[in-house]
Amino acid sequence: MKADNRTKISELQAIAKTIRMDVIRMVARHGQGYVQQGLGAADLFTHLYFQELRLDSSDLKWQDRDRFILSTAHNTAVYYATLARAGLIYPEMLEDYCVDGSVLEINASERLTPLIECTCGSLGQGLSVAAGLAMGAKLQQRNSNIYLMLGDGELEEGQVWEAALFAATHKLSNLIMVIDLNYMQVEGDARNVAAIDPVDSKLENFGWQTTVINGHDFDEMFASFEAAKADKERPSCIIAHTIPGKGVPFLEGQKSHNMVLPPHIAIDALDWLGGRP
């Protein structure tokens, strides 16, 4: 890899670590929350907002912006932290995460910023919204891509597969879906709830381009997003294997959907990540 690319990846890794620390602090204020998902998805969010998405921080309503849909709308600690570190909301707002009356709700909503394109409180809806936006952008001949983050548990929803069929039928090549494949949902291991694997071949049979990557490897992220944008005939899906609790060794791999996070555990986690509250 070229030296400038290696430097860029080092910068992304440092940002992701900062976002993980933000997640710990935000959840720790409440003693419980979506910390495992946030730590696991931090690298993906970092790549999206610091490398991939075309946005204008001076004009959040720019019509030709790339659009991002968070279908797993409860995974907001990492989402808000990413927006703050990217200069799209004020960092001090993170202290109001999940406080009554705050715009930083547990499920992301349009109250916060125009960049929250929709509220996906019920899981399984995001791909339908993203496909509609992608179709609209195509019809209006806009040079923008639609990105979606989908949780693997959402693959159990029939609406997801209806939307996948629609996107492939209409050759929505401006639609790029990222599946956060951590096999974690509220009922436990997703594979014990429904047989979602093999995700890649199922989507390929629906007419999608798919790539399976390590969701913590920025080299693989660079390559997979470039391949997605190069395909002009099909929607693309990047299936990213992630580890719940990534970055904190004693949390890694624990499939806890809404984890209890006592103060001493949060402090230990921040020590591992390199910071203190």
N, C-alpha and C positions, 0 to 999 in steps of 0.2 A: 504494500500500500504506500502511496505517496506520503511524504512528510506532512503536507498541508491537510490531507485527509485524516491522518493519525492525530494531528493537533485538534482538528474539529471533533473527532470522536472523544478525545480527552475532555474537551469543553462540555460536550453533551453528558458525559459520565459525571462530571462535577455538578452540573445543573440537576441531574437526576438525584444525586445524593442530597442536594439542598431541598429538593421537592419532597424527598422521603422524610427529612427532618421536619418539614412543615406539616406533613401528614401526621406524624407522631404527636406533635404539639397540638394540632387542631383536635384530634380525637381524645388526647389525654385530658383536655379541659372538661370533657364530659364523662370520662372514665370508661367509655364504651363506644364502639363504632366500627366503621368500615375501614379498619387499618390494614388488614391483610391484603385486601384487593388493591388498596392504594399503593402499598409498597411494591406489590407485584407488577402493577401497570405503569409505574413511574417512568421506566425507560421508554415505553411506547408513547406516552403523553409527551415526554421530552422531545422525542424525534418528531412527532407531529407538529408541535408548536414552535420548535426552534430550528427545524430543518425543512419541513414539508409544506405546511399551509401558507398560502398567499393571502396575507391580511394587511390592512392598513390601520395602524394604531391611531392615526389621526382622523380616520373616517371609518368607524366600525360598521357603517351601513353601506360601504362601498359595494356597488351592485355586482362587480366582477370578482368579489372575494371567493376564495375557496370556503366551503361550508363544512362544519363538523357537527355530527349528531352523536350525542352520548346516549345510546339506547339503555345501557345499564345506569339509569339516571341517579341511583342512590350512591354510586361510587364518586361522590363529589369532593371529598377531601383532596384527592390527588388532582382532580379537575380544577378546583379553585386555586390550589397552590400553583399549578402550572400557569393559569391565567395571570396570577399575580407576578410570578417570576418572569413572565413574558411581557410585562408592562401593560397588560390589557385590563387589569383592575388594580386598585390600590392595595399594596401588600398589607397595610394595617387592617384592611377589611377582614382578613383571615381570622382575626380575633373574635369576630362575630359569627363564626361558623356554627350553625344550628341554634343560635340564640333566638328566643321568641321574638318575632317581628323583623328579624334580619332578612335581607335579600339573599343571603347565603344559606338557602334552605337545604334540607337533607336530600331532596330531589331537585336537581338544577332546573330553574325556570327562567322564563324570559324577563322576569322582574330585574334580574341582575344586569344584563347587558344584551345588546342586539346580537352578540355572538352566540348566545344560547338560542339556537334556531327553533327549538321546540321543547316542550316539556314531555318527557317520556316516563311518566310515573308508573304506568303499567308496562311490565317487561314484554318484549316481543314486538313493540311498535316501531322501533327505530328504523328498521330496514324499509318499511313501507314509506315513511316520511322521506328517507334519503333517496329512495327510488323516484318518488314524486319530484323532489328537487332536481335530481339528475335529468329527468325527462324535461322539466321546465327549462333548465339551462341549455339543453340540446335544442329545444324548439326556439329559444331566444338567441341561439348561436353565441352563447357566452363562453368565454375562455376560462372556465372555472371547473374545478373538480369537487365532488361531494365525498366526504370521508365519514365513515361510520365506525364507532366502537361498539361491538356486540359481545355480550357475555355468553359463554358456552351453554349455560343453563337455559338461555333464551331459545336455543335450538329445539327445545321441546315444544315450542309454540308453533302451531300450524300457520299462523299469519306470516312467520318468517319465511317459510317455504313458498307460500303464495307470492310474496314479494320477490323472492329469489327468481321464481319462474318469470314474473313480469319483467324484471331487470334484464334477464338474458334474452327474452323474446324481443325486447326493444333495443338490444345491443347498447346498453348504457355503459359505454366504455369510460365515461367520466365518473363512474361510481367505484369507490375503493372501500371495501369493508375490511376491518381488522377484527378478528375474533380473538378475544383474550381467553385463551384456552388454559385455564388453571384447574379445571375439573372440580370447581367448588360452587355449591349453591346452598341455599338455606337448609335443604334436606340432607346435606352431606356431600359425598363424592357424586358428581353428576353421572358417572358411569354406572352407579348403582341405582339411579333413578330412571334413566333411559339410555338406550344404546346409541349414543350420538356419533361414535366413531364408525368408520373413518370419515371425518368431516370433509377432507379434501376431495375424495372421489365422489362423495354424494353431491357436492357443489359442482364438480366438473360434469357430472351427468345432467345437471340442470343447465349447463352451458356457460359456466364461469371459468375464468382462469384462476388457478389457486397456487399458492406458494406456502410451504410450511417452514417456519423459522423458529429459532430461539429468540423469544421476546426480550431477552436481555443483551443481545449481541447487535451492536449498532452496525457492524459491517453487513450483517444479514439484512438489517432493516433498510439500509441504503440500497442494496441490490434488489430487494423485493419491491420497494416502492417504484424504483426505476422501471422494473419489468411491468408493473401494473400500469404505469402511465404510457408505456410503449405499445400496449395492446389496444388497438383502435376498433376492435370488433366485439369485445366482451367486457362485462363487468369483472372486476378482480376482487379476490379475497386473499388476505394475508392472515394465515392461521398461526398465531404467535403463542408458543408454549411459554407460560410464565409460572413463576413460583410464588405462591402466597407468602407474604412476609419477607420478600427478597431484600437483602442488604443487612438484615439483622439475624445472625446465625441462630439464635434461640427461638426465633419466630418463624424461620423459613420452613415451609411445608405444612404448617398447621392450618388445616381447613376450618377456620372459624369465621362464619359469615358475619357475625356482629360481635367482635371480640371485646371482652372486658380488658381494660388497660389501666391498671392501678398506677399511681404516681411513680413508685419505685421501678416498675417495669419500663415505663416511659423513659425514665432517666437512664436506665441501663441501655435501652435501645438507642438513645441519642448519643451515649458514649461510643457505641459501636459505629455509629454513623459519623462521629466526629464533632458533635456539638452538644451543648447543654441547654435546658430551657431558659 
